[in-house]
């Protein structure tokens, strides 16, 4: 999710499509939050690890 967010963020900047830029930022933030929760040992959605 983090990689997809980064790709969409870069594509949104290069192509100039604000929707891709916005979706990229959202996916990047959600991916980072889920990764931090997984590393902290807190389960999310019934899973012990995000991956």
PyMOL Python script that loads the backbone (N, CA, C, O; Angstrom):
from pymol import cmd

cmd.read_pdbstr("""\
ATOM      1  N   UNK A   1       0.822  -1.176   0.000  1.00  0.00           N
ATOM      2  CA  UNK A   1       0.000   0.000   0.000  1.00  0.00           C
ATOM      3  C   UNK A   1       0.873   1.249   0.000  1.00  0.00           C
ATOM      4  O   UNK A   1       0.533   2.257  -0.620  1.00  0.00           O
ATOM      5  N   UNK A   2       1.985   1.174   0.692  1.00  0.00           N
ATOM      6  CA  UNK A   2       2.896   2.321   0.732  1.00  0.00           C
ATOM      7  C   UNK A   2       3.510   2.552  -0.650  1.00  0.00           C
ATOM      8  O   UNK A   2       3.617   3.693  -1.101  1.00  0.00           O
ATOM      9  N   UNK A   3       3.908   1.483  -1.311  1.00  0.00           N
ATOM     10  CA  UNK A   3       4.515   1.604  -2.639  1.00  0.00           C
ATOM     11  C   UNK A   3       3.496   2.125  -3.651  1.00  0.00           C
ATOM     12  O   UNK A   3       3.814   2.988  -4.469  1.00  0.00           O
ATOM     13  N   UNK A   4       2.272   1.600  -3.594  1.00  0.00           N
ATOM     14  CA  UNK A   4       1.222   2.071  -4.502  1.00  0.00           C
ATOM     15  C   UNK A   4       0.918   3.546  -4.265  1.00  0.00           C
ATOM     16  O   UNK A   4       0.720   4.300  -5.218  1.00  0.00           O
ATOM     17  N   UNK A   5       0.881   3.959  -3.009  1.00  0.00           N
ATOM     18  CA  UNK A   5       0.651   5.372  -2.693  1.00  0.00           C
ATOM     19  C   UNK A   5       1.751   6.258  -3.232  1.00  0.00           C
ATOM     20  O   UNK A   5       1.481   7.337  -3.760  1.00  0.00           O
ATOM     21  N   UNK A   6       3.003   5.808  -3.103  1.00  0.00           N
ATOM     22  CA  UNK A   6       4.122   6.599  -3.614  1.00  0.00           C
ATOM     23  C   UNK A   6       4.077   6.698  -5.138  1.00  0.00           C
ATOM     24  O   UNK A   6       4.349   7.757  -5.704  1.00  0.00           O
ATOM     25  N   UNK A   7       3.735   5.594  -5.797  1.00  0.00           N
ATOM     26  CA  UNK A   7       3.648   5.602  -7.262  1.00  0.00           C
ATOM     27  C   UNK A   7       2.550   6.552  -7.729  1.00  0.00           C
ATOM     28  O   UNK A   7       2.760   7.339  -8.652  1.00  0.00           O
ATOM     29  N   UNK A   8       1.380   6.481  -7.097  1.00  0.00           N
ATOM     30  CA  UNK A   8       0.285   7.372  -7.484  1.00  0.00           C
ATOM     31  C   UNK A   8       0.615   8.827  -7.184  1.00  0.00           C
ATOM     32  O   UNK A   8       0.233   9.718  -7.944  1.00  0.00           O
ATOM     33  N   UNK A   9       1.313   9.075  -6.097  1.00  0.00           N
ATOM     34  CA  UNK A   9       1.716  10.432  -5.756  1.00  0.00           C
ATOM     35  C   UNK A   9       2.651  10.999  -6.817  1.00  0.00           C
ATOM     36  O   UNK A   9       2.481  12.137  -7.254  1.00  0.00           O
ATOM     37  N   UNK A  10       3.629  10.214  -7.228  1.00  0.00           N
ATOM     38  CA  UNK A  10       4.571  10.661  -8.258  1.00  0.00           C
ATOM     39  C   UNK A  10       3.873  10.842  -9.605  1.00  0.00           C
ATOM     40  O   UNK A  10       4.108  11.826 -10.306  1.00  0.00           O
ATOM     41  N   UNK A  11       3.010   9.882  -9.963  1.00  0.00           N
ATOM     42  CA  UNK A  11       2.276  10.010 -11.229  1.00  0.00           C
ATOM     43  C   UNK A  11       1.375  11.243 -11.227  1.00  0.00           C
ATOM     44  O   UNK A  11       1.266  11.937 -12.238  1.00  0.00           O
ATOM     45  N   UNK A  12       0.736  11.513 -10.101  1.00  0.00           N
ATOM     46  CA  UNK A  12      -0.124  12.694 -10.006  1.00  0.00           C
ATOM     47  C   UNK A  12       0.657  13.976 -10.189  1.00  0.00           C
ATOM     48  O   UNK A  12       0.162  14.926 -10.797  1.00  0.00           O
ATOM     49  N   UNK A  13       1.881  14.015  -9.665  1.00  0.00           N
ATOM     50  CA  UNK A  13       2.709  15.212  -9.831  1.00  0.00           C
ATOM     51  C   UNK A  13       3.219  15.354 -11.256  1.00  0.00           C
ATOM     52  O   UNK A  13       3.223  16.452 -11.812  1.00  0.00           O
ATOM     53  N   UNK A  14       3.654  14.234 -11.854  1.00  0.00           N
ATOM     54  CA  UNK A  14       4.235  14.284 -13.198  1.00  0.00           C
ATOM     55  C   UNK A  14       3.166  14.568 -14.256  1.00  0.00           C
ATOM     56  O   UNK A  14       3.346  15.423 -15.123  1.00  0.00           O
ATOM     57  N   UNK A  15       2.063  13.844 -14.171  1.00  0.00           N
ATOM     58  CA  UNK A  15       1.009  13.993 -15.173  1.00  0.00           C
ATOM     59  C   UNK A  15       0.174  15.245 -14.929  1.00  0.00           C
ATOM     60  O   UNK A  15      -0.341  15.847 -15.871  1.00  0.00           O
ATOM     61  N   UNK A  16       0.044  15.630 -13.676  1.00  0.00           N
ATOM     62  CA  UNK A  16      -0.736  16.821 -13.348  1.00  0.00           C
ATOM     63  C   UNK A  16      -2.190  16.522 -13.060  1.00  0.00           C
ATOM     64  O   UNK A  16      -3.056  17.376 -13.254  1.00  0.00           O
ATOM     65  N   UNK A  17      -2.468  15.296 -12.592  1.00  0.00           N
ATOM     66  CA  UNK A  17      -3.843  14.914 -12.264  1.00  0.00           C
ATOM     67  C   UNK A  17      -4.004  14.991 -10.745  1.00  0.00           C
ATOM     68  O   UNK A  17      -3.421  14.177 -10.028  1.00  0.00           O
ATOM     69  N   UNK A  18      -4.774  15.942 -10.245  1.00  0.00           N
ATOM     70  CA  UNK A  18      -4.888  16.117  -8.799  1.00  0.00           C
ATOM     71  C   UNK A  18      -5.553  14.935  -8.080  1.00  0.00           C
ATOM     72  O   UNK A  18      -5.296  14.715  -6.896  1.00  0.00           O
ATOM     73  N   UNK A  19      -6.395  14.180  -8.774  1.00  0.00           N
ATOM     74  CA  UNK A  19      -7.055  13.041  -8.143  1.00  0.00           C
ATOM     75  C   UNK A  19      -6.030  11.966  -7.789  1.00  0.00           C
ATOM     76  O   UNK A  19      -6.082  11.397  -6.699  1.00  0.00           O
ATOM     77  N   UNK A  20      -5.106  11.688  -8.693  1.00  0.00           N
ATOM     78  CA  UNK A  20      -4.057  10.704  -8.412  1.00  0.00           C
ATOM     79  C   UNK A  20      -3.167  11.175  -7.265  1.00  0.00           C
ATOM     80  O   UNK A  20      -2.746  10.372  -6.432  1.00  0.00           O
ATOM     81  N   UNK A  21      -2.888  12.440  -7.222  1.00  0.00           N
ATOM     82  CA  UNK A  21      -2.070  13.016  -6.159  1.00  0.00           C
ATOM     83  C   UNK A  21      -2.754  12.827  -4.804  1.00  0.00           C
ATOM     84  O   UNK A  21      -2.111  12.429  -3.832  1.00  0.00           O
ATOM     85  N   UNK A  22      -4.048  13.110  -4.742  1.00  0.00           N
ATOM     86  CA  UNK A  22      -4.806  12.984  -3.495  1.00  0.00           C
ATOM     87  C   UNK A  22      -4.908  11.534  -3.049  1.00  0.00           C
ATOM     88  O   UNK A  22      -4.694  11.234  -1.874  1.00  0.00           O
ATOM     89  N   UNK A  23      -5.229  10.639  -3.959  1.00  0.00           N
ATOM     90  CA  UNK A  23      -5.336   9.217  -3.620  1.00  0.00           C
ATOM     91  C   UNK A  23      -3.976   8.681  -3.180  1.00  0.00           C
ATOM     92  O   UNK A  23      -3.902   7.864  -2.262  1.00  0.00           O
ATOM     93  N   UNK A  24      -2.912   9.126  -3.819  1.00  0.00           N
ATOM     94  CA  UNK A  24      -1.572   8.708  -3.438  1.00  0.00           C
ATOM     95  C   UNK A  24      -1.226   9.113  -2.019  1.00  0.00           C
ATOM     96  O   UNK A  24      -0.651   8.322  -1.272  1.00  0.00           O
ATOM     97  N   UNK A  25      -1.567  10.334  -1.636  1.00  0.00           N
ATOM     98  CA  UNK A  25      -1.307  10.801  -0.276  1.00  0.00           C
ATOM     99  C   UNK A  25      -2.093   9.977   0.736  1.00  0.00           C
ATOM    100  O   UNK A  25      -1.558   9.580   1.770  1.00  0.00           O
ATOM    101  N   UNK A  26      -3.362   9.722   0.437  1.00  0.00           N
ATOM    102  CA  UNK A  26      -4.212   8.946   1.353  1.00  0.00           C
ATOM    103  C   UNK A  26      -3.664   7.537   1.532  1.00  0.00           C
ATOM    104  O   UNK A  26      -3.554   7.060   2.661  1.00  0.00           O
ATOM    105  N   UNK A  27      -3.319   6.861   0.438  1.00  0.00           N
ATOM    106  CA  UNK A  27      -2.787   5.505   0.538  1.00  0.00           C
ATOM    107  C   UNK A  27      -1.451   5.476   1.273  1.00  0.00           C
ATOM    108  O   UNK A  27      -1.180   4.549   2.037  1.00  0.00           O
ATOM    109  N   UNK A  28      -0.637   6.464   1.050  1.00  0.00           N
ATOM    110  CA  UNK A  28       0.662   6.529   1.717  1.00  0.00           C
ATOM    111  C   UNK A  28       0.492   6.686   3.229  1.00  0.00           C
ATOM    112  O   UNK A  28       1.178   6.017   4.002  1.00  0.00           O
ATOM    113  N   UNK A  29      -0.404   7.550   3.645  1.00  0.00           N
ATOM    114  CA  UNK A  29      -0.639   7.763   5.078  1.00  0.00           C
ATOM    115  C   UNK A  29      -1.244   6.531   5.726  1.00  0.00           C
ATOM    116  O   UNK A  29      -0.812   6.123   6.804  1.00  0.00           O
ATOM    117  N   UNK A  30      -2.244   5.930   5.081  1.00  0.00           N
ATOM    118  CA  UNK A  30      -2.869   4.724   5.641  1.00  0.00           C
ATOM    119  C   UNK A  30      -1.853   3.588   5.736  1.00  0.00           C
ATOM    120  O   UNK A  30      -1.819   2.874   6.739  1.00  0.00           O
ATOM    121  N   UNK A  31      -1.039   3.417   4.720  1.00  0.00           N
ATOM    122  CA  UNK A  31      -0.022   2.376   4.747  1.00  0.00           C
ATOM    123  C   UNK A  31       0.989   2.579   5.857  1.00  0.00           C
ATOM    124  O   UNK A  31       1.380   1.621   6.524  1.00  0.00           O
ATOM    125  N   UNK A  32       1.417   3.820   6.065  1.00  0.00           N
ATOM    126  CA  UNK A  32       2.370   4.103   7.136  1.00  0.00           C
ATOM    127  C   UNK A  32       1.764   3.877   8.515  1.00  0.00           C
ATOM    128  O   UNK A  32       2.433   3.357   9.408  1.00  0.00           O
ATOM    129  N   UNK A  33       0.498   4.266   8.697  1.00  0.00           N
ATOM    130  CA  UNK A  33      -0.164   4.059   9.984  1.00  0.00           C
ATOM    131  C   UNK A  33      -0.300   2.571  10.274  1.00  0.00           C
ATOM    132  O   UNK A  33      -0.034   2.130  11.392  1.00  0.00           O
ATOM    133  N   UNK A  34      -0.712   1.797   9.279  1.00  0.00           N
ATOM    134  CA  UNK A  34      -0.856   0.356   9.488  1.00  0.00           C
ATOM    135  C   UNK A  34       0.492  -0.307   9.755  1.00  0.00           C
ATOM    136  O   UNK A  34       0.581  -1.233  10.561  1.00  0.00           O
ATOM    137  N   UNK A  35       1.533   0.160   9.087  1.00  0.00           N
ATOM    138  CA  UNK A  35       2.853  -0.400   9.329  1.00  0.00           C
ATOM    139  C   UNK A  35       3.326  -0.091  10.755  1.00  0.00           C
ATOM    140  O   UNK A  35       3.883  -0.958  11.428  1.00  0.00           O
ATOM    141  N   UNK A  36       3.105   1.131  11.205  1.00  0.00           N
ATOM    142  CA  UNK A  36       3.507   1.494  12.562  1.00  0.00           C
ATOM    143  C   UNK A  36       2.714   0.718  13.612  1.00  0.00           C
ATOM    144  O   UNK A  36       3.269   0.327  14.640  1.00  0.00           O
ATOM    145  N   UNK A  37       1.438   0.493  13.367  1.00  0.00           N
ATOM    146  CA  UNK A  37       0.636  -0.289  14.307  1.00  0.00           C
ATOM    147  C   UNK A  37       1.118  -1.732  14.363  1.00  0.00           C
ATOM    148  O   UNK A  37       1.148  -2.338  15.435  1.00  0.00           O
ATOM    149  N   UNK A  38       1.492  -2.282  13.221  1.00  0.00           N
ATOM    150  CA  UNK A  38       2.002  -3.644  13.189  1.00  0.00           C
ATOM    151  C   UNK A  38       3.334  -3.783  13.888  1.00  0.00           C
ATOM    152  O   UNK A  38       3.583  -4.784  14.561  1.00  0.00           O
ATOM    153  N   UNK A  39       4.201  -2.780  13.736  1.00  0.00           N
ATOM    154  CA  UNK A  39       5.505  -2.826  14.390  1.00  0.00           C
ATOM    155  C   UNK A  39       5.398  -2.613  15.890  1.00  0.00           C
ATOM    156  O   UNK A  39       6.247  -3.077  16.652  1.00  0.00           O
ATOM    157  N   UNK A  40       4.350  -1.908  16.313  1.00  0.00           N
ATOM    158  CA  UNK A  40       4.172  -1.653  17.739  1.00  0.00           C
ATOM    159  C   UNK A  40       3.540  -2.850  18.447  1.00  0.00           C
ATOM    160  O   UNK A  40       3.406  -2.843  19.671  1.00  0.00           O
ATOM    161  N   UNK A  41       3.155  -3.868  17.696  1.00  0.00           N
ATOM    162  CA  UNK A  41       2.577  -5.059  18.294  1.00  0.00           C
ATOM    163  C   UNK A  41       1.078  -4.982  18.485  1.00  0.00           C
ATOM    164  O   UNK A  41       0.493  -5.831  19.158  1.00  0.00           O
ATOM    165  N   UNK A  42       0.460  -3.993  17.915  1.00  0.00           N
ATOM    166  CA  UNK A  42      -0.988  -3.858  18.045  1.00  0.00           C
ATOM    167  C   UNK A  42      -1.646  -4.430  16.796  1.00  0.00           C
ATOM    168  O   UNK A  42      -1.315  -4.054  15.671  1.00  0.00           O
ATOM    169  N   UNK A  43      -2.570  -5.332  17.014  1.00  0.00           N
ATOM    170  CA  UNK A  43      -3.288  -5.917  15.890  1.00  0.00           C
ATOM    171  C   UNK A  43      -4.303  -4.952  15.331  1.00  0.00           C
ATOM    172  O   UNK A  43      -4.824  -4.104  16.056  1.00  0.00           O
ATOM    173  N   UNK A  44      -4.585  -5.070  14.063  1.00  0.00           N
ATOM    174  CA  UNK A  44      -5.593  -4.219  13.431  1.00  0.00           C
ATOM    175  C   UNK A  44      -6.464  -5.087  12.543  1.00  0.00           C
ATOM    176  O   UNK A  44      -5.952  -5.790  11.673  1.00  0.00           O
ATOM    177  N   UNK A  45      -7.748  -5.048  12.745  1.00  0.00           N
ATOM    178  CA  UNK A  45      -8.672  -5.826  11.928  1.00  0.00           C
ATOM    179  C   UNK A  45      -8.553  -7.325  12.160  1.00  0.00           C
ATOM    180  O   UNK A  45      -8.787  -8.115  11.246  1.00  0.00           O
ATOM    181  N   UNK A  46      -8.191  -7.721  13.373  1.00  0.00           N
ATOM    182  CA  UNK A  46      -8.088  -9.139  13.681  1.00  0.00           C
ATOM    183  C   UNK A  46      -6.785  -9.776  13.262  1.00  0.00           C
ATOM    184  O   UNK A  46      -6.639 -10.995  13.353  1.00  0.00           O
ATOM    185  N   UNK A  47      -5.845  -8.992  12.810  1.00  0.00           N
ATOM    186  CA  UNK A  47      -4.564  -9.529  12.359  1.00  0.00           C
ATOM    187  C   UNK A  47      -3.457  -9.093  13.305  1.00  0.00           C
ATOM    188  O   UNK A  47      -3.455  -7.969  13.808  1.00  0.00           O
ATOM    189  N   UNK A  48      -2.530  -9.986  13.536  1.00  0.00           N
ATOM    190  CA  UNK A  48      -1.395  -9.635  14.381  1.00  0.00           C
ATOM    191  C   UNK A  48      -0.375  -8.803  13.623  1.00  0.00           C
ATOM    192  O   UNK A  48       0.340  -7.997  14.219  1.00  0.00           O
ATOM    193  N   UNK A  49      -0.305  -8.997  12.293  1.00  0.00           N
ATOM    194  CA  UNK A  49       0.623  -8.257  11.445  1.00  0.00           C
ATOM    195  C   UNK A  49      -0.129  -7.721  10.256  1.00  0.00           C
ATOM    196  O   UNK A  49      -1.117  -8.309   9.816  1.00  0.00           O
ATOM    197  N   UNK A  50       0.336  -6.606   9.735  1.00  0.00           N
ATOM    198  CA  UNK A  50      -0.309  -5.960   8.591  1.00  0.00           C
ATOM    199  C   UNK A  50      -0.146  -6.801   7.317  1.00  0.00           C
ATOM    200  O   UNK A  50      -1.079  -6.915   6.522  1.00  0.00           O
ATOM    201  N   UNK A  51       1.014  -7.375   7.133  1.00  0.00           N
ATOM    202  CA  UNK A  51       1.265  -8.117   5.910  1.00  0.00           C
ATOM    203  C   UNK A  51       0.736  -9.496   6.083  1.00  0.00           C
ATOM    204  O   UNK A  51       0.836 -10.315   5.169  1.00  0.00           O
TER     205      UNK A  51
END
""", "prot")
cmd.dss("prot")
cmd.show_as("cartoon", "prot")
cmd.util.cbc("prot")
cmd.orient("prot")
